[in-house]
């Protein structure tokens, strides 16, 4: 990146601070600072789209699309399948009952005790996501685009701007900054896709034709036609398990329900995402904002997917320019670094029903995360040492040493290279990687397209940033990086404000212990507590919570526990909260007992699963039971949601029928309870 690119990034960060400062006048009034006052549908729709498509989603969609094609397009399709439930059912219900936030509805429907437990669960769910997402984004940006800046500095910079914006301007600043961040992310993806198309050879097949030729056009099950070599060929063989590949047919069947579940949980039960359109002082703006959010979200995911497929076309056309470490000594089945035969240790066997043979299971290599590689031991060329293979840095002496040590293997045969002249170009001072890469046959012959070069699995995270930093210039790289930074800023800013809003509304409730504490602090009685103390409390909570989340993200970065996979996995854990909302909205009999059983069942199932996942990620080994592994990654969240919903439904059938006045305006199909003068009863908690 050039100085112009860095200037674009700095200008964007200053602009976000300016947006926060421009709404500083809202700090004087509680309804303006916390609830947002009157709102524009442009701000609501833009911020909602930005929080639905955070950094980890966009980057993962682009990276995955390189290898699997178009299945990520199922995400916006599932949004439009869930959209009628939100636009016709949930949003009007929340507006009719006067809920000021998603969890405020639970306070009205089930009482403060249930709302307190739900708030605590939401804090754990979304707080953990914000921490891991910011840590992963900071590490990714620092290592690949903003070097030599350390990851902790990137995290502090992004988190600091987000916290300052939310603290200075409240909800309006969060909404408008989110709208601008959505536009910045959309512009970045457009610039990246345009650069990809510009780099393609006009005389060769384009993006769609290349994707079709390499078998990347399916939206559901992806079959790349991989045929692992036989055991007696001398090559490693991939161990296939139901949970090994997110895009295997078994897991692919569960992808669409998982997308729908995650989106429904975010749009109904999440104080961060759903809090963008639950805008009590706006009239028709949330409805139009939902439509705008859907269109922007579809465009963001679609562009990310086609950018990833476009990178496939660019890298396969210009394969001679690929970094050597991406393609040298890569096992074609597992896409892992091949290892030294002297250090491989088999610890068991498993039956392969497809071939009737047996395959060795070996100890996994933690530092290379070889979960699918049936060989273990010391990699001949570790991926982390790829800098020594960079073009222009490989000397003849280095190449001779690699050949003498047997660390360079011929593709397809796995035999060591014996003559350095076979693989080294002295004029370019680099390896002849076309002699070392492994290719995959095309599903069918297509004119102008060569067999696919297989990339190392850990190159997936390098695909997008390498193109941005090496193939984009004249400020376009700065625009791309700015859009990616905007994608993480939008969700973090909204997350800080959304969680702080829930605490503030808890303090505003007339029977809240927080309200009594505030009253004592300001020398007032709880009944006479005014707007100024509550506004001051909201500002303090926003600043404190934002700082704590940012520092926690820095700590997660030092511990290396933040990753895109873990952040995306957390997005799917809103099933218990979603079940509670659906039961409360659909069934009049659902009461406190129903809520307790629903949340209890969800926590009882989610807790152990989170512990197993976290322990496995931290220890970099398998800790889950075999039956849980066999379910694959997509089904446990669906099972947790289903069990929570079913347990709550059965409990609701046992509860007595509540008085009509208790549920009017709070369930689907129930009209608001009215006074004799035909005015709606105010279900809100008074200030």
C-alpha positions as CSV (number, residue, x, y, z in Angstrom):
1,X,0.0,0.0,0.0
2,X,1.1,3.5,-0.8
3,X,0.9,6.8,1.1
4,X,-2.3,7.6,-0.8
5,X,-3.9,4.4,0.4
6,X,-3.0,5.1,4.0
7,X,-4.3,8.6,3.6
8,X,-7.7,7.3,2.5
9,X,-7.9,5.1,5.6
10,X,-7.0,7.9,7.9
11,X,-9.5,10.2,6.3
12,X,-12.3,7.7,6.8
13,X,-11.5,7.2,10.5
14,X,-11.5,11.0,11.0
15,X,-14.9,11.2,9.1
16,X,-16.4,8.6,11.5
17,X,-15.3,10.7,14.5
18,X,-16.8,13.8,12.9
19,X,-20.1,12.0,12.5
20,X,-20.1,11.1,16.2
21,X,-19.2,14.7,17.1
22,X,-21.9,16.1,14.9
23,X,-24.6,14.4,17.0
24,X,-23.1,15.4,20.3
25,X,-26.2,17.6,21.0
26,X,-28.2,14.5,21.6
27,X,-26.3,13.9,24.9
28,X,-28.6,16.3,26.7
29,X,-31.8,14.2,26.2
30,X,-32.4,10.6,27.1
31,X,-34.8,9.9,24.3
32,X,-32.4,11.4,21.7
33,X,-29.2,9.8,23.0
34,X,-30.5,6.3,23.8
35,X,-33.7,5.9,21.7
36,X,-32.6,8.1,18.7
37,X,-35.5,10.4,18.4
38,X,-36.8,10.8,14.9
39,X,-34.9,8.8,12.3
40,X,-34.3,8.5,8.6
41,X,-35.0,5.3,6.9
42,X,-31.7,5.7,5.1
43,X,-29.8,5.6,8.4
44,X,-31.9,2.6,9.7
45,X,-31.5,0.6,6.5
46,X,-27.8,1.3,6.0
47,X,-26.8,0.5,9.6
48,X,-28.9,-2.7,9.7
49,X,-27.3,-4.0,6.5
50,X,-23.8,-3.2,7.8
51,X,-24.4,-5.1,11.1
52,X,-25.9,-8.1,9.2
53,X,-22.7,-8.3,7.0
54,X,-19.8,-7.8,9.3
55,X,-16.1,-8.1,8.3
56,X,-15.8,-11.8,9.1
57,X,-18.9,-12.7,7.0
58,X,-17.7,-10.7,3.9
59,X,-14.1,-12.0,4.0
60,X,-15.1,-15.6,4.7
61,X,-17.7,-15.4,1.9
62,X,-15.0,-14.2,-0.6
63,X,-12.5,-16.8,0.6
64,X,-14.9,-19.7,0.5
65,X,-16.3,-18.7,-2.9
66,X,-12.9,-19.3,-4.4
67,X,-13.1,-23.0,-3.5
68,X,-16.8,-23.7,-3.3
69,X,-18.4,-21.3,-5.8
70,X,-21.8,-19.8,-5.0
71,X,-23.3,-21.5,-1.9
72,X,-22.9,-18.2,0.1
73,X,-25.6,-16.7,-2.1
74,X,-27.9,-18.8,0.1
75,X,-27.4,-16.2,2.8
76,X,-29.3,-13.3,1.1
77,X,-31.8,-15.8,-0.3
78,X,-32.5,-16.9,3.3
79,X,-32.8,-13.3,4.3
80,X,-35.7,-12.8,1.9
81,X,-37.3,-16.0,3.1
82,X,-37.2,-14.7,6.7
83,X,-38.1,-11.1,5.7
84,X,-41.9,-11.5,5.6
85,X,-41.9,-12.7,9.2
86,X,-39.9,-9.6,10.3
87,X,-41.7,-7.0,8.1
88,X,-45.3,-8.3,8.5
89,X,-45.1,-9.8,12.0
90,X,-42.3,-8.9,14.3
91,X,-41.6,-5.3,13.5
92,X,-45.3,-4.2,13.6
93,X,-45.8,-6.1,16.9
94,X,-42.8,-4.4,18.5
95,X,-43.9,-1.0,17.3
96,X,-47.5,-1.6,18.5
97,X,-46.5,-2.6,22.0
98,X,-44.0,0.3,22.3
99,X,-40.9,-1.8,22.8
100,X,-37.8,0.4,22.8
101,X,-35.4,-2.5,22.1
102,X,-35.8,-6.3,21.4
103,X,-35.1,-7.3,25.0
104,X,-37.5,-4.6,26.3
105,X,-40.2,-6.7,24.7
106,X,-39.3,-9.6,27.0
107,X,-39.5,-7.2,29.9
108,X,-43.1,-6.4,29.0
109,X,-44.1,-9.9,28.0
110,X,-42.5,-12.0,30.8
111,X,-41.4,-9.6,33.5
112,X,-38.1,-8.1,34.7
113,X,-36.6,-11.4,36.0
114,X,-36.9,-13.2,32.6
115,X,-35.6,-10.1,30.9
116,X,-32.6,-10.0,33.2
117,X,-31.6,-13.6,32.3
118,X,-32.2,-12.9,28.6
119,X,-30.1,-9.8,28.8
120,X,-27.2,-11.7,30.5
121,X,-27.4,-14.4,27.8
122,X,-27.4,-11.7,25.1
123,X,-24.4,-10.1,26.7
124,X,-22.4,-13.4,26.7
125,X,-23.5,-14.2,23.1
126,X,-22.9,-10.9,21.5
127,X,-20.1,-9.7,23.7
128,X,-18.1,-12.8,22.9
129,X,-18.8,-12.3,19.2
130,X,-17.7,-8.6,19.3
131,X,-14.4,-9.5,21.1
132,X,-13.5,-12.3,18.7
133,X,-14.6,-10.5,15.6
134,X,-12.5,-7.4,16.4
135,X,-9.5,-9.5,17.4
136,X,-9.6,-11.6,14.3
137,X,-10.1,-8.5,12.0
138,X,-7.2,-6.7,13.7
139,X,-4.9,-9.6,13.3
140,X,-5.9,-10.2,9.7
141,X,-5.5,-6.5,8.7
142,X,-2.2,-6.1,10.6
143,X,-0.6,-9.2,9.1
144,X,-1.8,-8.8,5.5
145,X,-2.6,-5.2,4.7
146,X,-1.5,-2.8,7.4
147,X,2.0,-4.1,8.1
148,X,4.2,-3.3,10.0
149,X,1.5,-2.0,12.4
150,X,1.1,-4.6,15.2
151,X,-2.3,-6.2,15.6
152,X,-2.9,-4.7,19.1
153,X,-2.5,-1.2,17.6
154,X,-4.9,-1.9,14.8
155,X,-7.5,-3.2,17.3
156,X,-7.0,-0.2,19.6
157,X,-7.4,2.2,16.7
158,X,-10.5,0.7,15.3
159,X,-12.1,0.0,18.7
160,X,-11.2,3.5,19.9
161,X,-12.9,5.2,16.9
162,X,-16.0,3.0,17.3
163,X,-16.3,3.7,21.0
164,X,-15.7,7.5,20.6
165,X,-18.4,7.6,17.9
166,X,-21.0,5.8,20.0
167,X,-20.1,7.8,23.1
168,X,-20.2,11.2,21.5
169,X,-23.3,11.0,19.4
170,X,-25.5,8.2,20.7
171,X,-27.9,6.2,18.6
172,X,-28.2,8.7,15.7
173,X,-24.4,8.8,15.3
174,X,-24.3,4.9,15.4
175,X,-27.1,4.8,12.7
176,X,-25.6,7.3,10.4
177,X,-22.0,6.1,10.7
178,X,-23.4,2.6,10.1
179,X,-25.1,3.8,6.9
180,X,-21.8,5.4,5.6
181,X,-19.9,2.3,6.6
182,X,-22.3,0.1,4.6
183,X,-21.7,2.4,1.6
184,X,-18.0,2.2,2.1
185,X,-18.0,-1.6,2.3
186,X,-20.2,-1.8,-0.9
187,X,-17.8,0.6,-2.7
188,X,-14.8,-1.5,-1.6
189,X,-16.3,-4.7,-2.9
190,X,-17.2,-3.0,-6.2
191,X,-13.6,-1.7,-6.6
192,X,-12.2,-5.1,-5.8
193,X,-14.5,-6.8,-8.3
194,X,-13.7,-4.2,-11.0
195,X,-10.0,-4.7,-10.4
196,X,-10.5,-8.5,-10.7
197,X,-12.3,-8.1,-14.1
198,X,-9.6,-5.6,-15.2
199,X,-6.9,-8.1,-14.5
200,X,-8.5,-10.9,-16.5
201,X,-7.2,-11.8,-20.0
202,X,-9.9,-10.6,-22.4
203,X,-9.1,-13.4,-24.8
204,X,-9.7,-16.1,-22.3
205,X,-13.0,-17.3,-20.6
206,X,-14.4,-14.8,-18.0
207,X,-15.4,-15.2,-14.4
208,X,-18.6,-17.2,-14.9
209,X,-17.2,-19.4,-17.6
210,X,-14.1,-20.1,-15.4
211,X,-16.3,-20.9,-12.4
212,X,-18.4,-23.3,-14.5
213,X,-15.3,-25.0,-15.9
214,X,-13.9,-25.6,-12.4
215,X,-17.2,-26.8,-11.0
216,X,-18.0,-23.7,-8.9
217,X,-21.5,-22.8,-10.1
218,X,-23.6,-24.8,-7.7
219,X,-25.5,-23.0,-5.0
220,X,-26.2,-26.1,-2.9
221,X,-24.0,-29.2,-2.8
222,X,-20.5,-28.7,-4.2
223,X,-18.7,-31.7,-5.6
224,X,-15.2,-30.9,-6.8
225,X,-14.7,-34.5,-8.0
226,X,-11.7,-35.1,-5.7
227,X,-10.5,-38.7,-6.0
228,X,-7.8,-39.2,-3.2
229,X,-5.0,-41.5,-4.4
230,X,-4.8,-45.1,-3.3
231,X,-2.8,-46.1,-0.3
232,X,-0.2,-47.9,-2.3
233,X,0.6,-44.8,-4.5
234,X,3.0,-43.4,-1.9
235,X,0.9,-40.3,-1.4
236,X,-1.1,-39.2,1.6
237,X,-4.8,-39.9,1.6
238,X,-7.6,-37.7,3.0
239,X,-9.7,-39.2,5.8
240,X,-13.3,-38.3,5.0
241,X,-15.7,-37.7,7.9
242,X,-19.1,-36.1,7.9
243,X,-17.8,-33.1,9.8
244,X,-14.6,-32.7,7.8
245,X,-15.9,-30.5,5.0
246,X,-18.4,-27.8,5.5
247,X,-19.5,-28.3,1.9
248,X,-19.9,-32.1,2.0
249,X,-23.4,-33.2,1.0
250,X,-24.5,-34.0,4.6
251,X,-23.4,-30.6,5.8
252,X,-24.6,-28.8,2.7
253,X,-28.2,-30.0,3.5
254,X,-28.0,-28.1,6.8
255,X,-26.5,-24.9,5.5
256,X,-29.7,-23.3,4.4
257,X,-31.6,-24.0,7.7
258,X,-28.6,-22.7,9.6
259,X,-28.5,-19.5,7.5
260,X,-32.2,-19.0,8.2
261,X,-31.8,-19.7,11.9
262,X,-28.9,-17.3,12.3
263,X,-30.7,-14.5,10.4
264,X,-33.9,-14.9,12.3
265,X,-32.1,-14.8,15.6
266,X,-30.2,-11.7,14.6
267,X,-33.3,-9.9,13.2
268,X,-35.6,-10.8,16.1
269,X,-33.6,-11.5,19.3
270,X,-30.3,-9.6,18.9
271,X,-30.0,-6.2,20.6
272,X,-27.3,-5.3,18.2
273,X,-28.9,-6.1,14.8
274,X,-32.6,-6.0,15.7
275,X,-31.9,-2.9,17.7
276,X,-31.2,-1.1,14.4
277,X,-34.9,-1.2,13.3
278,X,-36.6,-1.2,16.7
279,X,-36.9,2.6,16.7
280,X,-39.8,3.6,19.0
281,X,-39.8,7.3,18.1
282,X,-39.8,6.8,14.3
283,X,-43.0,6.3,12.4
284,X,-42.8,4.6,9.0
285,X,-39.0,4.8,8.7
286,X,-38.2,1.2,10.1
287,X,-40.4,-0.4,7.4
288,X,-38.7,1.3,4.6
289,X,-35.4,0.8,6.3
290,X,-35.9,-3.0,6.3
291,X,-36.4,-3.0,2.6
292,X,-33.2,-0.9,2.1
293,X,-31.3,-3.2,4.4
294,X,-32.3,-6.3,2.5
295,X,-31.2,-4.8,-0.8
296,X,-27.9,-3.6,0.6
297,X,-27.3,-6.9,2.3
298,X,-28.0,-8.8,-0.9
299,X,-25.6,-6.6,-2.8
300,X,-22.8,-6.9,-0.2
301,X,-22.9,-10.7,0.0
302,X,-23.3,-11.0,-3.8
303,X,-20.3,-8.9,-4.5
304,X,-18.2,-10.7,-1.9
305,X,-19.1,-14.0,-3.5
306,X,-18.4,-12.9,-7.1
307,X,-15.2,-11.3,-5.9
308,X,-14.1,-14.6,-4.6
309,X,-15.0,-16.4,-7.8
310,X,-13.3,-13.7,-9.7
311,X,-10.1,-14.3,-7.8
312,X,-10.3,-17.9,-8.9
313,X,-10.3,-16.8,-12.5
314,X,-7.4,-14.3,-11.9
315,X,-5.1,-16.7,-10.0
316,X,-5.7,-19.6,-12.4
317,X,-5.0,-17.4,-15.4
318,X,-1.9,-15.8,-13.9
319,X,-0.7,-18.9,-12.0
320,X,2.9,-18.2,-12.7
321,X,2.8,-15.2,-10.3
322,X,1.4,-17.2,-7.4
323,X,3.5,-17.2,-4.2
324,X,5.5,-20.5,-4.1
325,X,4.5,-21.4,-0.6
326,X,0.8,-21.6,-1.8
327,X,1.5,-24.4,-4.2
328,X,4.7,-26.2,-3.3
329,X,4.5,-29.6,-1.6
330,X,0.7,-29.4,-1.2
331,X,-1.3,-32.6,-0.7
332,X,-4.1,-32.5,-3.3
333,X,-6.7,-34.2,-1.1
334,X,-6.3,-32.4,2.2
335,X,-4.5,-29.3,0.8
336,X,-2.0,-29.4,3.6
337,X,1.8,-29.3,3.6
338,X,3.4,-32.6,2.9
339,X,5.5,-34.0,5.7
340,X,8.7,-35.8,6.2
341,X,8.1,-39.6,6.0
342,X,10.6,-40.1,8.8
343,X,8.4,-38.2,11.3
344,X,5.0,-39.7,10.5
345,X,3.4,-41.8,13.2
346,X,0.3,-43.8,12.6
347,X,-1.9,-44.3,15.7
348,X,-4.8,-46.3,14.3
349,X,-6.9,-47.3,11.3
350,X,-10.3,-46.5,9.9
351,X,-12.3,-48.3,7.3
352,X,-12.9,-46.5,4.0
353,X,-16.2,-48.0,2.7
354,X,-15.8,-46.3,-0.7
355,X,-12.7,-48.3,-1.6
356,X,-12.9,-51.2,0.8
357,X,-9.4,-50.3,2.0
358,X,-8.0,-49.1,5.3
359,X,-6.4,-45.7,5.9
360,X,-4.0,-44.8,8.7
361,X,-5.1,-42.2,11.2
362,X,-2.2,-40.3,12.6
363,X,-1.6,-37.8,15.3
364,X,-2.5,-34.2,14.3
365,X,0.1,-31.5,14.0
366,X,-1.1,-28.6,16.1
367,X,1.0,-25.8,14.5
368,X,-0.2,-26.8,11.0
369,X,-3.7,-27.8,12.1
370,X,-3.6,-30.9,9.9
371,X,-7.1,-32.1,10.8
372,X,-7.7,-33.7,7.4
373,X,-4.1,-34.8,6.5
374,X,-3.5,-38.5,7.1
375,X,0.2,-37.8,7.5
376,X,1.7,-36.1,10.5
377,X,5.1,-35.0,11.6
378,X,7.3,-32.1,10.4
379,X,6.3,-30.4,7.2
380,X,9.0,-30.4,4.6
381,X,8.2,-26.7,3.9
382,X,6.1,-25.2,6.7
383,X,3.6,-22.6,5.5
384,X,4.8,-20.1,8.1
385,X,8.3,-20.1,6.5
386,X,7.0,-19.0,3.2
387,X,8.9,-15.8,3.1
388,X,12.1,-17.6,2.3
389,X,10.5,-18.8,-0.9
390,X,9.4,-15.3,-2.0
391,X,10.3,-14.4,-5.6
392,X,13.7,-12.7,-5.9
393,X,14.9,-14.0,-2.5
394,X,15.6,-17.7,-3.3
395,X,19.3,-17.9,-4.1
396,X,21.0,-20.8,-5.9
397,X,22.6,-21.9,-2.7
398,X,19.2,-22.0,-0.9
399,X,17.6,-24.0,-3.7
400,X,20.5,-26.4,-3.7
401,X,20.1,-26.9,0.1
402,X,16.4,-27.5,-0.3
403,X,17.0,-30.1,-3.0
404,X,19.8,-31.8,-1.0
405,X,17.6,-32.1,2.1
406,X,14.8,-33.6,0.0
407,X,12.4,-30.8,0.9
408,X,11.1,-30.2,-2.6
409,X,8.8,-32.9,-4.1
410,X,7.7,-33.5,-7.6
411,X,3.9,-33.1,-8.0
412,X,1.6,-36.1,-8.4
413,X,4.4,-38.6,-7.7
414,X,5.7,-37.3,-4.3
415,X,9.3,-38.1,-5.2
416,X,12.0,-35.7,-4.1
417,X,13.6,-33.4,-6.7
418,X,17.2,-34.5,-7.3
419,X,18.5,-31.8,-9.7
420,X,18.3,-28.2,-8.8
421,X,18.3,-27.1,-12.4
422,X,14.9,-28.7,-12.7
423,X,13.2,-26.3,-10.3
424,X,15.4,-23.1,-10.1
425,X,15.5,-20.1,-12.5
426,X,18.8,-18.3,-11.9
427,X,17.8,-15.3,-14.0
428,X,14.7,-14.6,-11.8
429,X,16.2,-16.0,-8.6
430,X,13.1,-17.9,-7.9
431,X,11.7,-21.4,-8.1
432,X,10.0,-22.6,-11.2
433,X,6.8,-23.3,-9.5
434,X,5.2,-24.7,-12.6
435,X,7.4,-27.7,-12.0
436,X,6.3,-28.0,-8.4
437,X,2.6,-27.2,-8.3
438,X,-0.1,-30.0,-8.3
439,X,-3.1,-29.7,-10.6
440,X,-6.6,-31.1,-10.5
441,X,-8.2,-32.3,-13.7
442,X,-11.1,-30.4,-15.0
443,X,-14.6,-32.0,-14.7
444,X,-14.7,-31.6,-18.5
445,X,-12.4,-30.1,-21.1
446,X,-12.9,-26.4,-21.8
447,X,-11.0,-24.5,-24.4
448,X,-8.7,-21.8,-22.9
449,X,-8.8,-23.2,-19.4
450,X,-6.0,-25.3,-17.9
451,X,-6.3,-27.8,-15.0
452,X,-6.7,-26.1,-11.7
453,X,-3.6,-25.5,-9.6
454,X,-4.3,-26.7,-6.0
455,X,-3.6,-24.1,-3.3
456,X,-2.6,-24.7,0.3
457,X,-5.5,-24.6,2.7
458,X,-3.9,-21.8,4.7
459,X,-3.6,-19.7,1.6
460,X,-7.4,-19.1,1.8
461,X,-6.9,-16.2,4.2
462,X,-4.3,-14.7,1.8
463,X,-6.3,-14.7,-1.4
464,X,-8.1,-11.4,-1.0
465,X,-5.4,-9.3,0.8
466,X,-2.6,-10.5,-1.6
467,X,-4.6,-9.3,-4.5
468,X,-5.5,-6.0,-2.9
469,X,-1.9,-5.2,-1.8
470,X,-0.2,-6.5,-5.0
471,X,-2.6,-5.9,-7.8
472,X,-4.5,-2.7,-6.8
473,X,-3.0,0.8,-6.9
474,X,-3.7,4.6,-7.3
475,X,-5.7,4.7,-4.1
476,X,-7.9,1.7,-5.0
477,X,-6.2,-0.4,-2.4
478,X,-6.9,2.3,0.2
479,X,-10.6,2.2,-0.8
480,X,-10.7,-1.6,-0.5
481,X,-9.0,-1.6,3.0
482,X,-11.3,1.3,4.1
483,X,-14.4,-0.7,3.2
484,X,-13.1,-3.8,5.0
485,X,-12.4,-1.7,8.1
486,X,-15.9,-0.1,7.8
487,X,-17.4,-3.6,7.9
488,X,-15.9,-4.4,11.3
489,X,-16.5,-0.8,12.6
490,X,-20.2,-1.0,11.9
491,X,-20.9,-4.1,13.9
492,X,-18.6,-3.1,16.8
493,X,-20.1,0.4,17.1
494,X,-23.6,-0.9,16.9
495,X,-22.7,-3.7,19.4
496,X,-21.4,-1.3,22.0
497,X,-24.4,1.0,21.7
498,X,-26.9,-1.9,21.6
499,X,-25.6,-3.6,24.7
500,X,-25.3,-0.3,26.6
501,X,-28.9,0.5,25.6
502,X,-30.1,-2.7,27.2
503,X,-28.4,-1.9,30.5
504,X,-29.8,1.7,30.4
505,X,-33.3,0.5,29.8
506,X,-32.9,-2.0,32.7
507,X,-31.9,1.0,34.9
508,X,-34.9,2.9,33.7
509,X,-37.4,0.2,34.7
510,X,-39.3,1.4,37.8
511,X,-38.5,-1.7,39.9
512,X,-34.9,-2.0,38.9
513,X,-32.1,-2.0,41.5
514,X,-30.0,0.0,39.0
515,X,-32.7,2.7,39.1
516,X,-32.6,2.8,42.9
517,X,-28.8,3.1,42.8
518,X,-28.9,5.9,40.3
519,X,-31.5,7.7,42.4
520,X,-29.3,7.5,45.5
521,X,-26.3,8.7,43.5
522,X,-28.1,11.8,42.3
523,X,-30.0,12.5,45.5
524,X,-33.5,11.7,44.0
525,X,-36.2,9.2,44.7
526,X,-36.6,6.4,42.2
527,X,-40.0,7.8,41.2
528,X,-38.7,11.3,40.5
529,X,-35.5,10.2,38.6
530,X,-35.3,12.4,35.5
531,X,-33.7,12.3,32.1
532,X,-30.4,13.9,33.0
533,X,-29.2,11.1,35.4
534,X,-30.3,8.4,32.9
535,X,-28.6,10.1,30.0
536,X,-25.4,10.5,32.0
537,X,-25.7,6.8,33.0
538,X,-26.1,5.8,29.3
539,X,-23.0,7.8,28.3
540,X,-20.9,6.3,31.1
541,X,-22.0,2.7,30.3
542,X,-21.3,3.2,26.6
543,X,-17.8,4.4,27.3
544,X,-17.0,1.8,29.9
545,X,-18.4,-1.1,28.0
546,X,-16.7,0.0,24.8
547,X,-13.3,0.2,26.5
548,X,-13.8,-3.2,28.1
549,X,-14.7,-4.9,24.9
550,X,-11.8,-3.2,23.0
551,X,-9.3,-4.3,25.7
552,X,-10.7,-7.8,25.7
553,X,-10.2,-7.9,22.0
554,X,-6.6,-6.9,22.4
555,X,-6.2,-9.7,25.0
556,X,-7.8,-12.2,22.7
557,X,-5.4,-11.2,20.0
558,X,-2.4,-11.8,22.3
559,X,-3.8,-15.2,23.2
560,X,-4.5,-15.9,19.5
561,X,-8.1,-17.1,20.3
562,X,-9.8,-14.8,17.8
563,X,-10.6,-16.2,14.4
564,X,-13.2,-15.8,11.7
565,X,-14.4,-19.4,12.2
566,X,-15.1,-18.8,15.9
567,X,-16.8,-15.5,15.3
568,X,-19.1,-17.0,12.6
569,X,-19.8,-19.9,14.9
570,X,-21.0,-17.6,17.6
571,X,-23.4,-15.9,15.2
572,X,-25.4,-19.2,15.1
573,X,-25.9,-19.5,18.8
574,X,-29.0,-17.3,19.1
575,X,-31.4,-20.2,19.0
576,X,-32.5,-20.2,22.6
577,X,-33.3,-16.4,22.6
578,X,-35.1,-16.8,19.3
579,X,-37.2,-19.6,20.7
580,X,-38.2,-17.5,23.6
581,X,-39.3,-14.6,21.4
582,X,-41.3,-16.9,19.1
583,X,-43.1,-18.5,22.0
584,X,-43.9,-15.2,23.6
585,X,-45.2,-13.7,20.3
586,X,-47.1,-16.8,19.2
587,X,-48.6,-18.3,22.3
588,X,-50.7,-16.4,24.9
589,X,-50.2,-19.2,27.5
590,X,-46.4,-18.7,27.5
591,X,-45.4,-17.3,30.8
592,X,-42.5,-17.1,33.2
593,X,-42.3,-20.9,33.5
594,X,-42.2,-21.3,29.7
595,X,-39.4,-18.7,29.6
596,X,-37.4,-20.4,32.3
597,X,-37.6,-23.8,30.6
598,X,-36.8,-22.4,27.2
599,X,-33.7,-20.6,28.4
600,X,-32.7,-23.4,30.7
601,X,-32.8,-26.0,28.0
602,X,-30.9,-23.7,25.6
603,X,-28.2,-22.9,28.1
604,X,-27.9,-26.5,29.2
605,X,-27.2,-27.5,25.6
606,X,-25.3,-24.5,24.4
607,X,-22.9,-24.4,27.4
608,X,-21.2,-27.8,26.9
609,X,-21.1,-27.4,23.2
610,X,-19.4,-24.0,23.6
611,X,-16.9,-25.5,26.0
612,X,-16.1,-28.4,23.7
613,X,-15.6,-26.0,20.8
614,X,-13.5,-23.5,22.8
615,X,-11.3,-26.3,24.2
616,X,-10.8,-27.8,20.8
617,X,-9.9,-24.5,19.3
618,X,-7.5,-23.6,22.1
619,X,-5.9,-27.0,22.3
620,X,-6.0,-27.4,18.5
621,X,-7.1,-31.0,18.8
622,X,-10.3,-33.1,18.7
623,X,-12.2,-33.1,22.0
624,X,-15.8,-33.7,20.9
625,X,-17.3,-37.2,21.1
626,X,-17.6,-39.2,17.9
627,X,-21.4,-38.8,17.7
628,X,-21.1,-35.0,18.0
629,X,-18.4,-34.9,15.3
630,X,-20.6,-37.0,13.1
631,X,-23.3,-34.3,13.2
632,X,-21.1,-31.9,11.4
633,X,-20.9,-28.1,12.1
634,X,-24.3,-27.1,10.8
635,X,-26.7,-29.2,12.9
636,X,-26.0,-28.6,16.6
637,X,-27.3,-25.0,16.5
638,X,-30.5,-26.3,14.8
639,X,-30.9,-29.0,17.4
640,X,-30.4,-26.6,20.3
641,X,-33.0,-24.3,18.8
642,X,-35.4,-27.1,18.2
643,X,-35.1,-28.6,21.7
644,X,-35.5,-25.2,23.3
645,X,-38.6,-24.4,21.3
646,X,-40.2,-27.8,21.9
647,X,-39.5,-27.8,25.6
648,X,-40.9,-24.3,25.9
649,X,-44.0,-25.2,23.9
650,X,-44.8,-28.2,26.1
651,X,-44.4,-26.1,29.2
652,X,-46.7,-23.4,27.8
653,X,-49.4,-26.0,27.3
654,X,-49.3,-26.7,31.1
655,X,-49.5,-23.0,32.2
656,X,-52.9,-21.4,33.0
657,X,-54.5,-19.1,30.5
658,X,-53.4,-15.5,31.4
659,X,-55.8,-12.6,31.6
660,X,-56.4,-10.8,28.3
661,X,-55.0,-7.6,29.7
662,X,-51.7,-9.4,30.3
663,X,-51.0,-10.3,26.7
664,X,-53.0,-7.8,24.6
665,X,-50.6,-6.0,22.2
666,X,-47.8,-8.5,23.0
667,X,-48.8,-11.5,20.8
668,X,-49.6,-12.0,17.2
669,X,-53.3,-11.3,16.5
670,X,-54.1,-9.7,19.8
671,X,-55.3,-6.0,19.6
672,X,-53.9,-3.4,21.9
673,X,-55.9,-3.1,25.2
674,X,-57.8,0.2,25.2
675,X,-59.3,2.5,27.8
676,X,-62.8,3.6,27.7
677,X,-61.8,6.8,25.9
678,X,-60.4,4.5,23.1
679,X,-56.8,5.4,23.8
680,X,-54.2,2.7,23.9
681,X,-52.8,1.7,27.3
682,X,-49.2,2.7,27.6
683,X,-47.3,-0.5,28.3
684,X,-44.0,1.4,28.6
685,X,-42.2,1.9,31.9
686,X,-42.4,5.5,33.0
687,X,-39.3,7.6,33.5
